[in-house]
């Protein structure tokens, strides 16, 4: 048994042939080594024993004393989740570290108070999480194809709902019908009042700034990291052997999902460069942007930048995030501007521009084609809703629907950048308060949910 601060670590080898079948208790002192000489003083147990594991012991002892010793350990571990996981791993031949409570840690009042505070924070989080009463499509058979055409809908078969809502002080309140709205019968009440919310928030901030909590969490994260490192050291070869036992599957034909991919940076720099050159050669006279009081063609834009298709390269494009962007969000954002020019970003990487995002849609279809060709690769592309205008949802939905951007290998995610302070400082038109921002973000969603015909393309999206 190895002691470390407030935990006892027992390392068990559960390999089937670790001990010979006819082995009894052996004295390995003939190796000549003591603890300091690299020799082994470990007793071993026959594999015909009923013991679930064989702990490391420092001196040879007889079988009866060994069984008593193991029974004491078993009693202390019987209620441990780690012990149940270790017993499940017997068939997998993996080594596992079992961490048991120590009497010193249990009697530490500060330790107990920290754990109680963390549990209370978890319970507070659960009070603010909305859970569905019924599962959604639990019994439906999986299918690679959508159960309906994603870009066609008979709105005559979708009558408006009788639900109504109000929006006051940044809170949407839902009612079943107009009469319930007049009587104040709320369908989904807010989980807490504003006073209770601030009280809970202050408590969480207090726990976050508390010294003992920081110490406890830091030590636990360090312990988990060390535990994983130990697991890798003990089981790397066994996991590799287990992977080789799986037929047909390897790294290249197992399904992989790229998450948190900003759509504007979903293509690699070579792909973007190839697309820009193709457009310069195939459609140089197409009007693409409005700047300085006049419309400019794609050729005129590059002439104003003293650039051509021949001079463009990956280096001049400069959209690759390197080590200089680490912890520098300002430099990271500049990488979204090809050649450092915001006008090129507006032309090629925006959904709302003079060409109505057609260039970005063509790029997206090429990405979809690559995903479908690889078959086992999926992606979650993120689109932004900023909340500056009420029409943002309709504009984004029209871009997706009009260009028929759909793939079984891709899912759209919506992200909302926290830029209210920027809008307030720069006096963005229509944003006088935070409620205006929330209204632009959520009001179209409530409207299309109640009546799909009010925003038909948003309903399809």
Residue pairs with C-beta under 8 A, 6 or more apart in sequence:
1 8
1 9
1 10
1 55
1 56
1 73
2 8
2 9
2 10
2 11
2 56
3 9
6 102
6 104
6 105
6 108
6 111
7 99
7 100
7 101
7 102
7 105
7 223
8 99
8 100
8 102
9 97
9 98
9 99
10 55
10 73
10 97
10 98
10 100
11 56
11 95
11 97
11 234
12 53
12 54
12 55
12 86
12 95
12 96
12 98
13 53
13 54
13 95
14 53
14 86
14 89
14 90
14 93
14 94
14 95
14 96
15 93
15 95
16 47
16 93
17 47
18 47
18 54
19 44
19 45
19 46
19 47
19 54
20 46
20 47
21 46
21 47
21 48
22 46
23 44
23 45
23 46
23 47
24 46
24 63
25 43
25 44
25 45
25 60
25 61
25 62
25 63
25 66
26 43
26 44
26 60
27 43
27 60
28 39
28 40
28 41
28 42
29 39
29 41
29 60
31 39
31 40
32 39
33 39
33 40
34 41
35 41
35 58
41 58
41 59
41 60
42 56
42 57
43 57
43 59
43 60
43 61
43 66
44 54
45 51
45 54
45 66
51 67
51 70
52 74
52 87
52 90
53 70
53 86
55 69
55 70
55 73
57 66
57 69
61 69
76 100
77 83
77 98
77 100
80 98
80 100
82 96
82 97
82 98
82 99
82 100
83 98
85 96
86 96
86 98
89 96
92 238
92 242
93 238
94 234
94 235
94 238
94 239
95 231
95 234
95 235
95 238
96 231
97 227
97 230
97 231
99 227
105 111
106 112
110 212
111 216
113 212
114 210
114 212
114 213
114 216
115 216
117 207
117 210
117 213
118 207
118 213
118 216
120 203
121 203
121 204
121 207
124 200
124 203
124 204
127 191
127 192
128 191
128 192
130 191
144 408
145 408
146 406
146 408
150 406
150 460
151 401
151 404
151 406
151 460
153 452
153 456
153 459
153 460
155 452
155 453
155 456
155 459
158 452
158 453
158 459
160 450
160 451
160 452
160 453
161 449
161 450
161 451
162 176
162 177
162 178
163 174
163 175
163 176
163 177
163 187
163 450
164 174
164 175
164 177
164 178
164 180
164 181
164 450
165 172
165 173
165 174
165 175
165 446
165 450
166 172
166 173
166 175
166 181
167 173
167 435
167 439
167 443
169 194
169 435
170 434
170 435
170 438
171 190
172 442
172 446
173 186
173 188
173 189
173 190
174 186
174 187
174 188
175 181
175 185
175 186
175 187
176 185
176 187
180 187
192 200
207 213
252 376
253 375
253 376
254 376
255 376
255 377
255 378
256 376
256 377
256 378
257 378
257 379
257 380
258 377
258 378
258 379
258 380
259 380
260 380
260 382
261 379
261 380
261 381
261 382
262 381
262 382
263 360
263 364
263 381
263 382
263 383
264 336
264 345
264 349
264 360
265 319
265 335
265 336
266 364
266 367
266 379
266 381
267 275
267 363
267 366
267 367
269 314
269 317
269 319
269 320
270 314
271 363
271 366
271 367
272 317
272 319
272 338
272 348
272 363
273 312
273 313
273 314
273 317
275 348
275 359
275 362
275 363
275 366
276 309
276 312
276 317
276 338
276 344
276 348
277 309
277 312
279 286
279 298
279 359
280 298
280 299
280 302
280 308
280 309
280 312
281 309
283 298
284 297
284 298
284 299
285 297
285 298
285 299
286 297
286 298
286 355
287 295
287 296
287 297
287 354
287 355
288 296
288 297
288 298
288 301
288 347
288 353
288 354
288 355
288 359
289 295
289 296
289 301
289 343
289 346
289 347
289 353
289 354
290 296
290 354
291 343
295 354
296 304
298 347
301 343
301 344
301 347
302 308
302 309
305 339
305 341
307 316
307 339
312 339
314 320
316 339
317 338
317 339
318 335
318 338
318 339
318 340
319 335
319 336
319 337
319 338
320 335
321 332
321 335
324 331
325 331
325 332
325 335
334 340
336 345
336 349
337 344
337 345
338 344
338 345
338 348
338 349
346 353
347 353
347 355
347 359
348 359
348 360
348 363
349 360
350 357
350 360
351 357
351 360
351 383
351 395
351 396
351 399
352 395
352 399
356 399
356 402
357 399
357 403
358 403
361 399
361 403
361 405
364 381
364 403
364 405
365 403
365 405
367 379
367 410
368 405
368 407
368 409
368 410
371 377
371 378
371 379
371 407
371 409
371 410
372 407
372 408
372 409
377 409
378 409
378 410
378 411
379 409
379 410
379 411
380 410
380 411
380 412
380 413
381 410
381 411
381 412
381 413
382 412
382 413
382 414
382 415
383 396
383 412
383 413
383 414
383 415
384 414
384 415
384 416
384 417
385 392
385 393
385 396
385 414
385 415
385 416
385 441
386 392
386 416
386 417
386 419
387 416
387 420
387 431
387 437
387 438
387 440
387 441
388 423
388 428
388 430
388 431
388 440
389 430
389 440
390 430
390 439
390 440
390 443
390 444
392 440
393 444
393 445
393 455
393 458
394 444
394 455
394 457
394 458
396 461
397 455
397 457
397 458
397 460
397 461
398 457
399 405
400 406
400 412
400 457
400 461
401 457
401 460
401 461
402 457
412 461
416 441
420 431
420 434
420 437
423 431
423 437
424 431
430 436
430 440
431 437
444 455
444 458
447 454
447 455
448 454
448 455
448 458
448 459
452 459
453 459
